[in-house]
Amino acid sequence: MRKHLIVLTALVLAGCSSSPAKDTGGARTPPPLPSGGTAAPGAPRVLVTGLKIPWAISFLPGGDAIVTERDSARLLRVTPSGAVTVIGTVPGVDAAGEGGLLGVAVSPGYAQDHQIFLYHTSATDNRVVRATYDGRLGTPRPIVTGIPKGEIHNGGRLAFGPDRMLYITTGETGEGGKAQDKNSLAGKILRVTPDGRPAPGNPFGTRVWTYGHRNVQGLAWDPKGRLYATEFGQDRFDEINLIQKGRDYGWPAVEGFGNRKGFTNPLLTWKTSEASPSGLAYANGSLWAAALRGERLWQIPLSASGAAGRPVARFTGAYGRLRAAVRAPDGSLWLTTSNRDGRGTPAKTDDRIITVPPR
């Protein structure tokens, strides 16, 4: 297969401009893994059609999914057979630019607490809210507020880790300096308790887990508890990063592979035309990254030690822009398209949820 450098222009996916990086950085395409590890996924199937910018997916214990729509602020419940129910419209959502109703995470203790968590843009900030859902959506209550908002780079991914703490990705809103400011919640990965407080063991005694991020859009853990993230670059390089406590991932000083003291290099990079990586999942020995501008699903094999092998492109151009990638309880992957977000070419059936069975 052809070699893929992985480079991304935040201008690419973001369709925007921000302060240029001080270091042009470099690319890194890892070699193939000696053991291969790139078995093709199963045949994809369109599960749901007619949605509008479905942004995130999280699963209830019984296998149904909770799905957010960015601009409509609707919260949907989707069954594995494709039946869709509107749970409600989340109040207080200010959908403008790349903001709106973004991430969702179902509590790991849902069977007892019936809690779901949502990330959304309000009139004044980005925030995380918590609500009960037991067949009826309760009133959302803020647990983290004051995350800077902007027309671009609002972050928005939520995921509970193996430690049962809530991880939150935030963008730097087009102002790169915020990413290096540890007193700002922008351009970070945050780690909090389910009530929004700084999680025990955080490196700075605050909600900040890592910093120096431009706009992280995907989080996934492998079976050994290692955390990986997708990140939009600006002019040249999109990234997959191995996320480690307290590390500085370089933005805006470095884009891509910089080899600079004090900054953590990515595992790999892509050209922006091939990626703009968004949602991220782990399944069957690989990471799976949904690509917006790249209009494909990237399979990134991982070694037993967590090293990334050479990525393989799947479904290139078949569904347009891909936003979410989540592993379902049955082991399948669920993907969402994002062709109605103003940057795609919508088909009559867009936006869609696509399922990919395990192999």
Buried (B, 14 or more C-beta within 10 A) or exposed (E): EEEBBBBBBBBBBBBBEBEEBBBEBBBBBBEBBEEEBBEEBEEBEBBBBEBBBBBBBBBBEEEBBBBBBBBBBBBBBBBBEEEBEEBBEBEBBBBBBBBBBBBBBBBBEBEEEBBBBBBBBBEEBBBBBBBBBEEEBBEBEBBBBEBBBBBBBBBBBBBBBEBEBBBBBBBBBBBBEBBBBBEBBBBBBBBBBBEBEBBEEBBEEBBBBBBBBBBBBBBBBBEEEBBBBBBBBBBBBBBBBBBEEEBBBBBBBBBBBBEBEEBBBBBBBBBBBBBBBBBBBBBBBBBBBBBBBBBBBBBBBBBEEEBBBBBBBBBEEEBBBBBBBBBBEEEBBBBBBBBBBEBBEBBEBBBBBBBBBEE
